[in-house]
Every structure is written in C-alpha cells, then in structure tokens.
C-alpha cells in the first residue's frame, strides 16, 4: 500500500494494523517514498522471557499499594523516581 504522509497521519492506527498483518505500507512526501511501515518479528527465548518476568514482578512489588500506604508517600516515591 502507498499513502501520503498527510493521509498516513490521519489513519496511523489503521496503517499500523495493516503493517502488523504483514502488508508493507509505503509513505510518500511530495510523490517520493520516504518511509516504510512493516511488521516486526519479535522473538523471545526462554532466558529473555524469564528476565522479563523477573523485572515485571520487581515492578509490581515496588508499586503495590497497601491500605496502610498514604498517598503522600506514593507521590514522594514517584518524585524520587524522576530524579
């Protein structure tokens, strides 16, 4: 599929969906192809998957809120994370 940049911006979600299904989407500017959206093949081996799960669990523990946690403490921790 070929689309202009202007139309592509207006229909980006649709174009990404089409690309994810395997259709290449060419984007033109002033009649010249400038970019291509295409599907990305992402593969995780068992080692990557285990590392991702460990990271996710650590984030869950860090951000789990108990009924004893005050909103001020939560905001304070979030501010510290930004620094």
C-alpha positions as CSV (number, residue, x, y, z in Angstrom):
1,X,0.0,0.0,0.0
2,X,1.2,3.5,-0.7
3,X,-0.1,6.6,1.2
4,X,0.9,10.2,1.6
5,X,2.3,11.5,4.9
6,X,-0.9,13.6,5.4
7,X,-3.2,10.6,4.9
8,X,-0.9,8.4,6.9
9,X,-1.1,10.8,9.9
10,X,-4.9,10.8,9.7
11,X,-5.1,6.9,9.6
12,X,-2.0,5.9,11.5
13,X,-3.8,3.2,13.6
14,X,-5.2,1.5,10.6
15,X,-1.8,1.6,8.8
16,X,0.0,0.1,11.8
17,X,-2.6,-2.6,12.0
18,X,-2.1,-3.4,8.3
19,X,1.6,-3.5,8.7
20,X,1.3,-5.8,11.7
21,X,-0.6,-8.2,9.5
22,X,2.3,-8.3,7.0
23,X,1.4,-5.6,4.5
24,X,4.2,-3.1,3.7
25,X,3.0,0.5,3.8
26,X,5.0,3.0,1.9
27,X,4.7,6.6,2.9
28,X,5.3,9.4,0.4
29,X,6.2,13.0,0.6
30,X,5.7,15.1,-2.5
31,X,5.4,12.0,-4.6
32,X,8.6,10.3,-3.3
33,X,8.7,7.3,-1.0
34,X,10.3,8.5,2.3
35,X,9.4,5.7,4.8
36,X,8.1,2.2,5.1
37,X,6.0,0.6,7.8
38,X,6.5,-3.1,8.1
39,X,5.8,-5.9,10.5
40,X,8.5,-6.6,13.2
41,X,9.2,-10.1,14.1
42,X,9.8,-10.2,17.8
43,X,11.1,-13.4,19.3
44,X,11.9,-14.1,22.9
45,X,13.9,-17.1,24.0
46,X,13.3,-18.6,27.4
47,X,16.2,-16.6,29.0
48,X,14.7,-13.3,27.8
49,X,11.2,-14.3,29.0
50,X,12.5,-15.2,32.5
51,X,14.3,-11.9,32.7
52,X,11.2,-10.0,31.6
53,X,9.1,-11.8,34.2
54,X,11.6,-11.0,37.0
55,X,11.6,-7.4,36.0
56,X,7.8,-7.3,35.9
57,X,7.5,-8.9,39.4
58,X,10.0,-6.4,40.8
59,X,8.0,-3.5,39.4
60,X,4.8,-5.0,40.8
61,X,6.4,-5.3,44.3
62,X,7.7,-1.8,44.1
63,X,4.4,-0.2,43.1
64,X,1.9,-2.3,45.0
65,X,-0.1,-0.1,47.3
66,X,-1.3,-1.4,50.7
67,X,-4.2,0.1,52.6
68,X,-1.5,1.5,55.0
69,X,0.3,3.4,52.4
70,X,-0.5,7.1,52.3
71,X,-1.0,9.0,49.1
72,X,1.7,11.4,50.2
73,X,4.2,8.5,50.4
74,X,3.3,7.3,47.0
75,X,3.7,10.8,45.4
76,X,7.0,11.2,47.2
77,X,8.3,7.9,45.8
78,X,7.2,8.8,42.3
79,X,9.0,12.2,42.6
80,X,12.2,10.4,43.7
81,X,12.0,8.1,40.7
82,X,12.1,11.1,38.4
83,X,15.4,12.3,39.7
